[in-house]
Every structure is written in structure tokens, then in C-alpha cells.
Amino acid sequence: MVTVTRLTSVCSTNTTSVPQGLPGAGNLLLFSNNDPGPDGRYSAVVEIVPPMDDMGNYLLDEGQPLGPAGRTWSYTAPDPTSFHSVSISSAHRLANGHTLITSGAQGRFFEGRMA
């Protein structure tokens, strides 16, 4: 479970680092399942820029949650509860800047596009 200020991931199935050479290099992509919503649980993909020092170490202030104040990018379905996978799901950045999203419970994959 990842909790950051004003950004909560109820249960992260998979977290990947965007590889060097791709848009968003060094950012983290989280496939968050079981986010609570007004109509039921849903999944989301969230991209964050982790707070790091000049040496590439994560910054953690004593007694404070790790993380940025917000998201760099995120994807949820237009009908959020139609996209819900509790396991075997992930997100990976593609060379074109889009994000390959795999939704294991439904056995499907698709590209999430940045706005």
C-alpha cells in the first residue's frame, strides 16, 4: 500500500519505473486496484514523480509520508467501475509516450494516452 500526501493508492498491484530514454524517465507508474468510488471499486493507473535528491536517492522527511503532492498523469475508465482488476495487472511506458495498460482480471490490454 502506498500513501502519499493528497494521493492515495488503496492497493498497488504493480509499480514500475519508466526506463531512461522514454517520456517520463524515472517516474513511477502504479497500477492501483480497489480504489473506492461512489459507485463501487475501480482501478486506476497513476504516474508520479518521486521526490529524489541529486544522487538519485528517494527523499523521506521523518514522520511524513513518501511522495509528491499530486499525480503527473492518471487513467481511469470513463465508467470507472468497468475497469477493475484485483490482480495480475500493470502499466508500462511505451516509446511513443503512451502507456500500455494490462488488466489481468479481464484479460485485456490497451494504450492509455496522455492528454
Sequence and secondary structure as in RCSB ss.txt:
>XXXX:A:sequence
MVTVTRLTSVCSTNTTSVPQGLPGAGNLLLFSNNDPGPDGRYSAVVEIVPPMDDMGNYLLDEGQPLGPAGRTWSY
TAPDPTSFHSVSISSAHRLANGHTLITSGAQGRFFEGRMA
>XXXX:A:secstr
 EEETTEEESEEEEEEE  TTSTTTT EEEEEEEEEETTEEEEEEEEE   B TTS B   TTS SS SS SEEE
  SSGGGS  SSS EEEE TTS EEEEETTTTEEEEE   
